[in-house]
Amino acid sequence: MARTQGSHSDITGPRIREAALRLFARHGFAAVSMRQIASEVGVQAGALYNYIPDKQALLASLLRGHMDDLLAAWQAEATTGDTTEKLERFVRFHIRYNLERPDAIFISYMELRNLTPENFAQIEALRKTYESTLEGILRDGHEAGRFDVPDPAVTTYALIAMLTGVNTWYRSAGRLTVDEVCDIYWTMTRRMIAASSEA
């Protein structure tokens, strides 16, 4: 199948992904058609299939790309320090990373139900990999007597839900800076896990 004249895979492909991300976040996966995505990009609907097999594959690609980028960004963070320092780094990283990508975060949580079982399993595995990072920090801190965390897995879910929730209310034009939000959430996190004498 020939590409639309004037299109280039290294340009059009990312533009399709960006347009789909915006539209899925604004209207929901089920309500968005491939024709709408094509119109947003400025190509004919049939041209999309030169870059992506179907809408399901596009959604899976967006969610997989988000998780791959998230894991890579976390891996690039410094991992030195004790468990309290690592936990603080995770809290601040998670908030900052998510606030910079509101559309990706929104569809990552709201559109999981629209994945096929196979695609869901792949994305869920990536999410588990990320969650296990925090769970490991909590478990290490608990075993070292620095944290009071009877169930690291449950605490992991609670903390991630709390930190991700910032995206639902934070506005850059509001009274708090991102740094101030991170400070507040780090204080709440320390109290939640009762970090030794530093809490």
C-alpha positions in Angstrom: 0.0 0.0 0.0 1.6 3.3 -1.1 2.0 6.1 1.4 0.1 9.4 0.9 2.2 11.8 -1.2 4.3 14.1 1.0 4.0 12.0 4.1 7.1 10.6 5.9 7.0 7.8 8.5 9.2 9.6 10.9 6.9 12.6 10.8 3.5 11.3 10.2 3.8 8.3 12.6 4.4 10.5 15.6 1.8 13.0 14.5 -0.8 10.2 14.4 0.2 9.1 17.9 0.0 12.7 19.2 -3.4 13.3 17.6 -4.8 10.0 18.9 -3.6 10.8 22.4 -5.3 14.1 22.4 -8.6 12.8 21.0 -8.7 9.7 23.2 -8.1 11.9 26.3 -10.7 14.5 25.2 -13.5 12.2 23.9 -12.7 8.7 25.0 -11.4 5.8 22.9 -14.8 4.4 21.9 -16.0 7.8 20.6 -13.0 8.5 18.4 -12.9 7.1 14.8 -9.9 6.6 12.6 -11.4 9.2 10.3 -11.3 11.8 13.1 -7.7 10.9 13.8 -6.8 11.3 10.1 -8.6 14.6 10.0 -6.6 15.9 13.0 -3.4 14.8 11.3 -4.3 16.2 7.9 -4.2 12.9 5.9 -6.8 10.7 4.3 -8.3 8.0 6.6 -6.8 5.2 4.5 -3.3 6.6 5.0 -3.4 5.7 8.7 -3.2 2.1 7.9 0.2 2.6 6.5 1.3 3.3 10.0 -1.0 1.4 12.3 -3.1 -1.8 11.8 -6.2 -0.5 13.6 -7.5 1.6 16.5 -6.9 -1.1 19.0 -3.2 -1.4 18.0 -2.9 2.4 18.2 -4.3 2.5 21.8 -2.0 -0.4 22.8 1.0 1.4 21.2 0.2 4.6 23.1 -0.1 2.9 26.5 3.0 0.7 25.9 5.0 3.7 24.8 4.0 5.6 27.9 5.0 2.8 30.2 8.3 2.2 28.3 9.1 6.0 28.6 8.1 6.0 32.3 10.3 3.0 33.2 13.3 4.5 31.2 12.9 7.9 32.9 12.9 6.2 36.3 15.9 4.1 35.5 17.7 7.3 34.6 17.2 8.7 38.1 20.0 8.3 40.6 19.4 5.3 42.9 22.0 6.1 45.6 21.0 6.8 49.2 19.1 5.1 51.9 15.5 3.9 51.6 14.1 7.2 52.8 16.0 9.1 50.1 14.9 6.6 47.5 11.3 6.9 48.6 11.4 10.7 48.4 13.0 10.6 45.0 10.2 8.3 43.8 7.5 10.5 45.2 8.9 13.6 43.5 9.6 11.8 40.3 6.1 10.4 40.0 4.4 13.7 40.6 6.6 15.6 38.2 6.5 13.0 35.4 2.8 12.7 35.5 2.0 16.4 35.6 4.0 16.9 32.4 1.9 14.2 30.6 -1.8 14.7 31.6 -3.3 13.1 28.5 -1.1 10.1 28.7 -1.9 9.6 32.4 -5.6 10.0 31.8 -5.8 7.4 29.0 -3.4 5.0 30.9 -6.0 4.7 33.6 -9.3 5.3 31.9 -8.8 3.3 28.7 -7.3 0.1 30.0 -10.8 -1.5 29.9 -10.8 -1.0 26.1 -7.7 -3.2 25.5 -7.9 -6.7 24.2 -6.9 -9.3 26.8 -3.6 -9.8 25.2 -2.7 -6.1 25.1 -4.0 -5.6 28.6 -1.7 -8.4 29.9 1.3 -6.6 28.3 0.5 -3.2 29.7 -0.4 -4.7 33.1 3.0 -6.4 33.2 4.8 -3.1 32.6 2.7 -1.4 35.3 3.7 -4.2 37.7 7.3 -3.6 36.9 6.9 0.1 37.8 4.9 -0.7 41.0 7.5 -3.3 42.1 10.1 -0.5 42.2 8.1 1.3 44.9 7.2 -1.9 46.7 10.8 -2.8 46.9 11.7 0.5 48.4 8.9 0.1 51.0 9.9 -3.5 51.8 13.5 -2.6 52.2 12.6 0.3 54.5 10.3 -1.9 56.6 12.9 -4.6 57.0 15.5 -2.0 58.0 13.1 -0.7 60.6 12.8 2.8 59.0 9.2 2.4 57.8 6.2 0.9 59.4 4.7 -0.8 56.4 2.9 -4.1 57.4 1.8 -4.8 53.8 4.2 -3.2 51.2 2.0 -4.2 48.3 -1.2 -2.6 49.6 0.8 0.5 50.6 2.3 0.7 47.1 -1.2 0.8 45.6 -2.3 3.4 48.1 0.7 5.7 47.5 0.5 5.5 43.7 -3.2 6.3 43.8 -2.5 9.3 46.1 0.4 10.6 43.9 -1.3 10.1 40.6 -4.4 11.9 42.0 -2.4 15.2 41.8 -3.3 15.2 38.1 -7.0 15.5 38.8 -6.7 18.8 40.7 -3.4 20.5 40.1 -3.4 23.6 37.8 -0.2 25.5 36.9 -2.0 28.8 37.4 -3.1 27.8 40.9 -1.5 29.0 44.2 1.0 26.1 44.5 4.1 25.4 42.5 5.1 21.9 41.5 7.9 22.0 44.1 5.4 23.0 46.8 3.1 20.2 45.8 6.0 17.7 45.9 6.9 19.0 49.4 3.4 18.5 50.7 3.0 15.0 49.3 6.4 14.0 50.5 5.3 15.1 54.0 2.1 13.1 53.8 4.0 10.1 52.5 6.5 10.1 55.4 3.6 10.3 57.9 1.8 7.6 56.1 4.6 5.1 56.3 6.0 6.5 59.6 9.6 6.8 58.5 11.7 6.4 61.7 13.1 9.5 63.3 13.0 11.5 60.1 9.1 11.4 59.9 
